[in-house]
């Protein structure tokens, strides 16, 4: 089984909820977002997920 997370909320990174030690500040900004290049592992994983559920 492959699980691929497509989105979430800002709160999911809250250490009080995750109980995980966080050593960085989450920056949810998508101002510099660019699509991944063709052939990267994320794209391949998404293709496998879509193929599996079709």
CHARMM internal coordinates of N, CA and C (Angstrom, degrees):
IC EDIT
DIST 1 N 1 CA 1.4375
DIST 1 CA 1 C 1.5165
ANGL 1 N 1 CA 1 C 108.45
DIST 1 C 2 N 1.3096
ANGL 1 CA 1 C 2 N 115.51
DIHE 1 N 1 CA 1 C 2 N 137.83
DIST 2 N 2 CA 1.4561
ANGL 1 C 2 N 2 CA 121.83
DIHE 1 CA 1 C 2 N 2 CA 176.97
DIST 2 CA 2 C 1.5153
ANGL 2 N 2 CA 2 C 107.82
DIHE 1 C 2 N 2 CA 2 C -118.32
DIST 2 C 3 N 1.3207
ANGL 2 CA 2 C 3 N 116.41
DIHE 2 N 2 CA 2 C 3 N 130.92
DIST 3 N 3 CA 1.4641
ANGL 2 C 3 N 3 CA 121.33
DIHE 2 CA 2 C 3 N 3 CA 176.73
DIST 3 CA 3 C 1.5232
ANGL 3 N 3 CA 3 C 106.92
DIHE 2 C 3 N 3 CA 3 C -117.53
DIST 3 C 4 N 1.3014
ANGL 3 CA 3 C 4 N 115.64
DIHE 3 N 3 CA 3 C 4 N 127.60
DIST 4 N 4 CA 1.4641
ANGL 3 C 4 N 4 CA 121.03
DIHE 3 CA 3 C 4 N 4 CA -178.12
DIST 4 CA 4 C 1.5145
ANGL 4 N 4 CA 4 C 107.82
DIHE 3 C 4 N 4 CA 4 C -124.42
DIST 4 C 5 N 1.3001
ANGL 4 CA 4 C 5 N 117.02
DIHE 4 N 4 CA 4 C 5 N 120.64
DIST 5 N 5 CA 1.4524
ANGL 4 C 5 N 5 CA 121.35
DIHE 4 CA 4 C 5 N 5 CA -178.01
DIST 5 CA 5 C 1.5198
ANGL 5 N 5 CA 5 C 110.27
DIHE 4 C 5 N 5 CA 5 C -88.39
DIST 5 C 6 N 1.3206
ANGL 5 CA 5 C 6 N 116.08
DIHE 5 N 5 CA 5 C 6 N 123.99
DIST 6 N 6 CA 1.4553
ANGL 5 C 6 N 6 CA 121.15
DIHE 5 CA 5 C 6 N 6 CA -178.08
DIST 6 CA 6 C 1.5298
ANGL 6 N 6 CA 6 C 113.22
DIHE 5 C 6 N 6 CA 6 C -96.44
DIST 6 C 7 N 1.2959
ANGL 6 CA 6 C 7 N 118.80
DIHE 6 N 6 CA 6 C 7 N -20.56
DIST 7 N 7 CA 1.4539
ANGL 6 C 7 N 7 CA 119.31
DIHE 6 CA 6 C 7 N 7 CA -177.28
DIST 7 CA 7 C 1.5153
ANGL 7 N 7 CA 7 C 111.25
DIHE 6 C 7 N 7 CA 7 C -168.81
DIST 7 C 8 N 1.2978
ANGL 7 CA 7 C 8 N 115.88
DIHE 7 N 7 CA 7 C 8 N -178.25
DIST 8 N 8 CA 1.4461
ANGL 7 C 8 N 8 CA 120.66
DIHE 7 CA 7 C 8 N 8 CA -179.40
DIST 8 CA 8 C 1.5101
ANGL 8 N 8 CA 8 C 110.52
DIHE 7 C 8 N 8 CA 8 C -175.32
DIST 8 C 9 N 1.3052
ANGL 8 CA 8 C 9 N 114.96
DIHE 8 N 8 CA 8 C 9 N -160.30
DIST 9 N 9 CA 1.4568
ANGL 8 C 9 N 9 CA 120.87
DIHE 8 CA 8 C 9 N 9 CA 179.64
DIST 9 CA 9 C 1.5214
ANGL 9 N 9 CA 9 C 109.45
DIHE 8 C 9 N 9 CA 9 C -124.89
DIST 9 C 10 N 1.3158
ANGL 9 CA 9 C 10 N 115.45
DIHE 9 N 9 CA 9 C 10 N 161.95
DIST 10 N 10 CA 1.4666
ANGL 9 C 10 N 10 CA 120.55
DIHE 9 CA 9 C 10 N 10 CA 178.55
DIST 10 CA 10 C 1.5293
ANGL 10 N 10 CA 10 C 110.57
DIHE 9 C 10 N 10 CA 10 C -60.80
DIST 10 C 11 N 1.3310
ANGL 10 CA 10 C 11 N 116.58
DIHE 10 N 10 CA 10 C 11 N -35.20
DIST 11 N 11 CA 1.4578
ANGL 10 C 11 N 11 CA 121.11
DIHE 10 CA 10 C 11 N 11 CA -176.48
DIST 11 CA 11 C 1.5124
ANGL 11 N 11 CA 11 C 114.48
DIHE 10 C 11 N 11 CA 11 C -64.78
DIST 11 C 12 N 1.3169
ANGL 11 CA 11 C 12 N 117.58
DIHE 11 N 11 CA 11 C 12 N -20.29
DIST 12 N 12 CA 1.4622
ANGL 11 C 12 N 12 CA 119.64
DIHE 11 CA 11 C 12 N 12 CA -177.87
DIST 12 CA 12 C 1.5240
ANGL 12 N 12 CA 12 C 111.92
DIHE 11 C 12 N 12 CA 12 C -66.84
DIST 12 C 13 N 1.3181
ANGL 12 CA 12 C 13 N 117.21
DIHE 12 N 12 CA 12 C 13 N -14.78
DIST 13 N 13 CA 1.4563
ANGL 12 C 13 N 13 CA 121.02
DIHE 12 CA 12 C 13 N 13 CA 179.84
DIST 13 CA 13 C 1.5256
ANGL 13 N 13 CA 13 C 112.34
DIHE 12 C 13 N 13 CA 13 C -97.26
DIST 13 C 14 N 1.3191
ANGL 13 CA 13 C 14 N 117.12
DIHE 13 N 13 CA 13 C 14 N 1.45
DIST 14 N 14 CA 1.4552
ANGL 13 C 14 N 14 CA 121.90
DIHE 13 CA 13 C 14 N 14 CA -178.24
DIST 14 CA 14 C 1.5295
ANGL 14 N 14 CA 14 C 109.94
DIHE 13 C 14 N 14 CA 14 C -70.68
DIST 14 C 15 N 1.3303
ANGL 14 CA 14 C 15 N 118.50
DIHE 14 N 14 CA 14 C 15 N 118.16
DIST 15 N 15 CA 1.4624
ANGL 14 C 15 N 15 CA 120.74
DIHE 14 CA 14 C 15 N 15 CA -179.30
DIST 15 CA 15 C 1.5253
ANGL 15 N 15 CA 15 C 113.26
DIHE 14 C 15 N 15 CA 15 C -58.03
DIST 15 C 16 N 1.3366
ANGL 15 CA 15 C 16 N 117.64
DIHE 15 N 15 CA 15 C 16 N -27.28
DIST 16 N 16 CA 1.4604
ANGL 15 C 16 N 16 CA 120.17
DIHE 15 CA 15 C 16 N 16 CA 178.26
DIST 16 CA 16 C 1.5298
ANGL 16 N 16 CA 16 C 110.71
DIHE 15 C 16 N 16 CA 16 C -66.32
DIST 16 C 17 N 1.3230
ANGL 16 CA 16 C 17 N 117.45
DIHE 16 N 16 CA 16 C 17 N -29.23
DIST 17 N 17 CA 1.4637
ANGL 16 C 17 N 17 CA 121.02
DIHE 16 CA 16 C 17 N 17 CA 179.12
DIST 17 CA 17 C 1.5275
ANGL 17 N 17 CA 17 C 111.98
DIHE 16 C 17 N 17 CA 17 C -88.98
DIST 17 C 18 N 1.3227
ANGL 17 CA 17 C 18 N 117.02
DIHE 17 N 17 CA 17 C 18 N -39.91
DIST 18 N 18 CA 1.4652
ANGL 17 C 18 N 18 CA 120.49
DIHE 17 CA 17 C 18 N 18 CA -175.92
DIST 18 CA 18 C 1.5228
ANGL 18 N 18 CA 18 C 113.13
DIHE 17 C 18 N 18 CA 18 C -84.08
DIST 18 C 19 N 1.3288
ANGL 18 CA 18 C 19 N 115.98
DIHE 18 N 18 CA 18 C 19 N -22.94
DIST 19 N 19 CA 1.4626
ANGL 18 C 19 N 19 CA 122.74
DIHE 18 CA 18 C 19 N 19 CA -175.69
DIST 19 CA 19 C 1.5267
ANGL 19 N 19 CA 19 C 112.06
DIHE 18 C 19 N 19 CA 19 C 59.38
DIST 19 C 20 N 1.3252
ANGL 19 CA 19 C 20 N 115.37
DIHE 19 N 19 CA 19 C 20 N 25.03
DIST 20 N 20 CA 1.4551
ANGL 19 C 20 N 20 CA 121.20
DIHE 19 CA 19 C 20 N 20 CA 176.74
DIST 20 CA 20 C 1.5214
ANGL 20 N 20 CA 20 C 109.67
DIHE 19 C 20 N 20 CA 20 C -104.53
DIST 20 C 21 N 1.3110
ANGL 20 CA 20 C 21 N 115.87
DIHE 20 N 20 CA 20 C 21 N 142.94
DIST 21 N 21 CA 1.4563
ANGL 20 C 21 N 21 CA 121.01
DIHE 20 CA 20 C 21 N 21 CA 176.88
DIST 21 CA 21 C 1.5217
ANGL 21 N 21 CA 21 C 108.18
DIHE 20 C 21 N 21 CA 21 C -71.12
DIST 21 C 22 N 1.3059
ANGL 21 CA 21 C 22 N 117.35
DIHE 21 N 21 CA 21 C 22 N 120.12
DIST 22 N 22 CA 1.4594
ANGL 21 C 22 N 22 CA 121.73
DIHE 21 CA 21 C 22 N 22 CA -178.82
DIST 22 CA 22 C 1.5156
ANGL 22 N 22 CA 22 C 108.17
DIHE 21 C 22 N 22 CA 22 C -109.36
DIST 22 C 23 N 1.3443
ANGL 22 CA 22 C 23 N 115.91
DIHE 22 N 22 CA 22 C 23 N 121.95
DIST 23 N 23 CA 1.4539
ANGL 22 C 23 N 23 CA 120.91
DIHE 22 CA 22 C 23 N 23 CA -177.99
DIST 23 CA 23 C 1.5193
ANGL 23 N 23 CA 23 C 112.10
DIHE 22 C 23 N 23 CA 23 C -104.76
DIST 23 C 24 N 1.3176
ANGL 23 CA 23 C 24 N 117.37
DIHE 23 N 23 CA 23 C 24 N 15.93
DIST 24 N 24 CA 1.4563
ANGL 23 C 24 N 24 CA 121.27
DIHE 23 CA 23 C 24 N 24 CA 179.67
DIST 24 CA 24 C 1.5244
ANGL 24 N 24 CA 24 C 108.93
DIHE 23 C 24 N 24 CA 24 C -142.40
DIST 24 C 25 N 1.3032
ANGL 24 CA 24 C 25 N 116.53
DIHE 24 N 24 CA 24 C 25 N 163.72
DIST 25 N 25 CA 1.4564
ANGL 24 C 25 N 25 CA 121.93
DIHE 24 CA 24 C 25 N 25 CA 175.54
DIST 25 CA 25 C 1.5150
ANGL 25 N 25 CA 25 C 107.77
DIHE 24 C 25 N 25 CA 25 C -100.32
DIST 25 C 26 N 1.3062
ANGL 25 CA 25 C 26 N 115.76
DIHE 25 N 25 CA 25 C 26 N 123.20
DIST 26 N 26 CA 1.4598
ANGL 25 C 26 N 26 CA 120.38
DIHE 25 CA 25 C 26 N 26 CA -179.08
DIST 26 CA 26 C 1.5175
ANGL 26 N 26 CA 26 C 110.42
DIHE 25 C 26 N 26 CA 26 C -69.40
DIST 26 C 27 N 1.3179
ANGL 26 CA 26 C 27 N 116.50
DIHE 26 N 26 CA 26 C 27 N 127.80
DIST 27 N 27 CA 1.4612
ANGL 26 C 27 N 27 CA 122.31
DIHE 26 CA 26 C 27 N 27 CA 176.27
DIST 27 CA 27 C 1.5247
ANGL 27 N 27 CA 27 C 106.85
DIHE 26 C 27 N 27 CA 27 C -111.93
DIST 27 C 28 N 1.3048
ANGL 27 CA 27 C 28 N 116.73
DIHE 27 N 27 CA 27 C 28 N 103.34
DIST 28 N 28 CA 1.4602
ANGL 27 C 28 N 28 CA 121.42
DIHE 27 CA 27 C 28 N 28 CA -177.28
DIST 28 CA 28 C 1.5120
ANGL 28 N 28 CA 28 C 113.48
DIHE 27 C 28 N 28 CA 28 C -82.62
DIST 28 C 29 N 1.3150
ANGL 28 CA 28 C 29 N 117.34
DIHE 28 N 28 CA 28 C 29 N 7.28
DIST 29 N 29 CA 1.4498
ANGL 28 C 29 N 29 CA 121.01
DIHE 28 CA 28 C 29 N 29 CA -178.41
DIST 29 CA 29 C 1.5239
ANGL 29 N 29 CA 29 C 110.75
DIHE 28 C 29 N 29 CA 29 C -65.25
DIST 29 C 30 N 1.3211
ANGL 29 CA 29 C 30 N 115.91
DIHE 29 N 29 CA 29 C 30 N 135.97
DIST 30 N 30 CA 1.4519
ANGL 29 C 30 N 30 CA 120.78
DIHE 29 CA 29 C 30 N 30 CA 177.28
DIST 30 CA 30 C 1.5370
ANGL 30 N 30 CA 30 C 110.02
DIHE 29 C 30 N 30 CA 30 C -114.91
DIST 30 C 31 N 1.3339
ANGL 30 CA 30 C 31 N 115.98
DIHE 30 N 30 CA 30 C 31 N 21.81
DIST 31 N 31 CA 1.4588
ANGL 30 C 31 N 31 CA 121.13
DIHE 30 CA 30 C 31 N 31 CA -177.12
DIST 31 CA 31 C 1.5317
ANGL 31 N 31 CA 31 C 112.02
DIHE 30 C 31 N 31 CA 31 C -61.23
DIST 31 C 32 N 1.3263
ANGL 31 CA 31 C 32 N 117.53
DIHE 31 N 31 CA 31 C 32 N -35.19
DIST 32 N 32 CA 1.4623
ANGL 31 C 32 N 32 CA 120.87
DIHE 31 CA 31 C 32 N 32 CA -178.07
DIST 32 CA 32 C 1.5268
ANGL 32 N 32 CA 32 C 112.61
DIHE 31 C 32 N 32 CA 32 C -102.96
DIST 32 C 33 N 1.3391
ANGL 32 CA 32 C 33 N 117.12
DIHE 32 N 32 CA 32 C 33 N 17.28
DIST 33 N 33 CA 1.4617
ANGL 32 C 33 N 33 CA 120.83
DIHE 32 CA 32 C 33 N 33 CA -177.58
DIST 33 CA 33 C 1.5201
ANGL 33 N 33 CA 33 C 111.40
DIHE 32 C 33 N 33 CA 33 C -64.20
DIST 33 C 34 N 1.3143
ANGL 33 CA 33 C 34 N 115.36
DIHE 33 N 33 CA 33 C 34 N 137.52
DIST 34 N 34 CA 1.4588
ANGL 33 C 34 N 34 CA 122.12
DIHE 33 CA 33 C 34 N 34 CA 175.45
DIST 34 CA 34 C 1.5189
ANGL 34 N 34 CA 34 C 107.47
DIHE 33 C 34 N 34 CA 34 C -136.01
DIST 34 C 35 N 1.3224
ANGL 34 CA 34 C 35 N 117.78
DIHE 34 N 34 CA 34 C 35 N 146.49
DIST 35 N 35 CA 1.4688
ANGL 34 C 35 N 35 CA 118.33
DIHE 34 CA 34 C 35 N 35 CA 177.00
DIST 35 CA 35 C 1.5206
ANGL 35 N 35 CA 35 C 111.02
DIHE 34 C 35 N 35 CA 35 C -63.97
DIST 35 C 36 N 1.3057
ANGL 35 CA 35 C 36 N 116.40
DIHE 35 N 35 CA 35 C 36 N 150.44
DIST 36 N 36 CA 1.4629
ANGL 35 C 36 N 36 CA 121.01
DIHE 35 CA 35 C 36 N 36 CA 178.22
DIST 36 CA 36 C 1.5170
ANGL 36 N 36 CA 36 C 109.98
DIHE 35 C 36 N 36 CA 36 C -69.23
DIST 36 C 37 N 1.3098
ANGL 36 CA 36 C 37 N 116.62
DIHE 36 N 36 CA 36 C 37 N 147.04
DIST 37 N 37 CA 1.4690
ANGL 36 C 37 N 37 CA 118.77
DIHE 36 CA 36 C 37 N 37 CA 178.03
DIST 37 CA 37 C 1.5315
ANGL 37 N 37 CA 37 C 110.83
DIHE 36 C 37 N 37 CA 37 C -66.55
DIST 37 C 38 N 1.3046
ANGL 37 CA 37 C 38 N 115.65
DIHE 37 N 37 CA 37 C 38 N 151.71
DIST 38 N 38 CA 1.4561
ANGL 37 C 38 N 38 CA 120.70
DIHE 37 CA 37 C 38 N 38 CA 178.59
DIST 38 CA 38 C 1.5170
ANGL 38 N 38 CA 38 C 108.65
DIHE 37 C 38 N 38 CA 38 C -62.65
DIST 38 C 39 N 1.3293
ANGL 38 CA 38 C 39 N 116.13
DIHE 38 N 38 CA 38 C 39 N 135.90
DIST 39 N 39 CA 1.4587
ANGL 38 C 39 N 39 CA 119.96
DIHE 38 CA 38 C 39 N 39 CA 178.60
DIST 39 CA 39 C 1.5108
ANGL 39 N 39 CA 39 C 114.30
DIHE 38 C 39 N 39 CA 39 C 97.11
DIST 39 C 40 N 1.3240
ANGL 39 CA 39 C 40 N 118.04
DIHE 39 N 39 CA 39 C 40 N -1.71
DIST 40 N 40 CA 1.4605
ANGL 39 C 40 N 40 CA 118.71
DIHE 39 CA 39 C 40 N 40 CA 179.01
DIST 40 CA 40 C 1.5260
ANGL 40 N 40 CA 40 C 109.79
DIHE 39 C 40 N 40 CA 40 C -77.34
DIST 40 C 41 N 1.3158
ANGL 40 CA 40 C 41 N 117.20
DIHE 40 N 40 CA 40 C 41 N 164.91
DIST 41 N 41 CA 1.4610
ANGL 40 C 41 N 41 CA 121.43
DIHE 40 CA 40 C 41 N 41 CA -175.01
DIST 41 CA 41 C 1.5240
ANGL 41 N 41 CA 41 C 112.54
DIHE 40 C 41 N 41 CA 41 C -67.38
DIST 41 C 42 N 1.3256
ANGL 41 CA 41 C 42 N 118.33
DIHE 41 N 41 CA 41 C 42 N -32.63
DIST 42 N 42 CA 1.4638
ANGL 41 C 42 N 42 CA 120.15
DIHE 41 CA 41 C 42 N 42 CA 178.95
DIST 42 CA 42 C 1.5220
ANGL 42 N 42 CA 42 C 110.26
DIHE 41 C 42 N 42 CA 42 C -64.31
DIST 42 C 43 N 1.3122
ANGL 42 CA 42 C 43 N 117.04
DIHE 42 N 42 CA 42 C 43 N -44.54
DIST 43 N 43 CA 1.4531
ANGL 42 C 43 N 43 CA 121.04
DIHE 42 CA 42 C 43 N 43 CA 178.62
DIST 43 CA 43 C 1.5138
ANGL 43 N 43 CA 43 C 111.91
DIHE 42 C 43 N 43 CA 43 C -62.45
DIST 43 C 44 N 1.3358
ANGL 43 CA 43 C 44 N 116.65
DIHE 43 N 43 CA 43 C 44 N -40.60
DIST 44 N 44 CA 1.4613
ANGL 43 C 44 N 44 CA 120.93
DIHE 43 CA 43 C 44 N 44 CA 178.31
DIST 44 CA 44 C 1.5183
ANGL 44 N 44 CA 44 C 111.21
DIHE 43 C 44 N 44 CA 44 C -65.18
DIST 44 C 45 N 1.3274
ANGL 44 CA 44 C 45 N 116.75
DIHE 44 N 44 CA 44 C 45 N -40.83
DIST 45 N 45 CA 1.4554
ANGL 44 C 45 N 45 CA 120.62
DIHE 44 CA 44 C 45 N 45 CA 178.29
DIST 45 CA 45 C 1.5181
ANGL 45 N 45 CA 45 C 110.58
DIHE 44 C 45 N 45 CA 45 C -62.62
DIST 45 C 46 N 1.3149
ANGL 45 CA 45 C 46 N 117.04
DIHE 45 N 45 CA 45 C 46 N -44.59
DIST 46 N 46 CA 1.4602
ANGL 45 C 46 N 46 CA 120.56
DIHE 45 CA 45 C 46 N 46 CA 178.95
DIST 46 CA 46 C 1.5233
ANGL 46 N 46 CA 46 C 110.97
DIHE 45 C 46 N 46 CA 46 C -62.83
DIST 46 C 47 N 1.3218
ANGL 46 CA 46 C 47 N 117.68
DIHE 46 N 46 CA 46 C 47 N -39.29
DIST 47 N 47 CA 1.4554
ANGL 46 C 47 N 47 CA 120.44
DIHE 46 CA 46 C 47 N 47 CA 177.01
DIST 47 CA 47 C 1.5232
ANGL 47 N 47 CA 47 C 111.34
DIHE 46 C 47 N 47 CA 47 C -62.20
DIST 47 C 48 N 1.3181
ANGL 47 CA 47 C 48 N 117.46
DIHE 47 N 47 CA 47 C 48 N -41.68
DIST 48 N 48 CA 1.4687
ANGL 47 C 48 N 48 CA 120.61
DIHE 47 CA 47 C 48 N 48 CA 179.07
DIST 48 CA 48 C 1.5260
ANGL 48 N 48 CA 48 C 110.89
DIHE 47 C 48 N 48 CA 48 C -64.84
DIST 48 C 49 N 1.3343
ANGL 48 CA 48 C 49 N 116.90
DIHE 48 N 48 CA 48 C 49 N -39.89
DIST 49 N 49 CA 1.4622
ANGL 48 C 49 N 49 CA 120.22
DIHE 48 CA 48 C 49 N 49 CA 178.60
DIST 49 CA 49 C 1.5244
ANGL 49 N 49 CA 49 C 110.45
DIHE 48 C 49 N 49 CA 49 C -62.76
DIST 49 C 50 N 1.3178
ANGL 49 CA 49 C 50 N 116.10
DIHE 49 N 49 CA 49 C 50 N -47.48
DIST 50 N 50 CA 1.4643
ANGL 49 C 50 N 50 CA 119.89
DIHE 49 CA 49 C 50 N 50 CA -179.66
DIST 50 CA 50 C 1.5219
ANGL 50 N 50 CA 50 C 112.04
DIHE 49 C 50 N 50 CA 50 C -62.97
DIST 50 C 51 N 1.3207
ANGL 50 CA 50 C 51 N 116.57
DIHE 50 N 50 CA 50 C 51 N -39.50
DIST 51 N 51 CA 1.4619
ANGL 50 C 51 N 51 CA 120.43
DIHE 50 CA 50 C 51 N 51 CA 177.69
DIST 51 CA 51 C 1.5246
ANGL 51 N 51 CA 51 C 110.81
DIHE 50 C 51 N 51 CA 51 C -64.51
DIST 51 C 52 N 1.3190
ANGL 51 CA 51 C 52 N 116.55
DIHE 51 N 51 CA 51 C 52 N -39.88
DIST 52 N 52 CA 1.4574
ANGL 51 C 52 N 52 CA 120.55
DIHE 51 CA 51 C 52 N 52 CA -178.22
DIST 52 CA 52 C 1.5220
ANGL 52 N 52 CA 52 C 112.84
DIHE 51 C 52 N 52 CA 52 C -67.22
DIST 52 C 53 N 1.3218
ANGL 52 CA 52 C 53 N 117.76
DIHE 52 N 52 CA 52 C 53 N -31.42
DIST 53 N 53 CA 1.4665
ANGL 52 C 53 N 53 CA 119.02
DIHE 52 CA 52 C 53 N 53 CA -176.39
DIST 53 CA 53 C 1.5213
ANGL 53 N 53 CA 53 C 112.93
DIHE 52 C 53 N 53 CA 53 C -93.71
DIST 53 C 54 N 1.3123
ANGL 53 CA 53 C 54 N 117.41
DIHE 53 N 53 CA 53 C 54 N -4.33
DIST 54 N 54 CA 1.4663
ANGL 53 C 54 N 54 CA 119.64
DIHE 53 CA 53 C 54 N 54 CA 179.75
DIST 54 CA 54 C 1.5000
ANGL 54 N 54 CA 54 C 111.29
DIHE 53 C 54 N 54 CA 54 C -82.53
END
COOR INIT
IC SEED 1 N 1 CA 1 C
IC BUILD
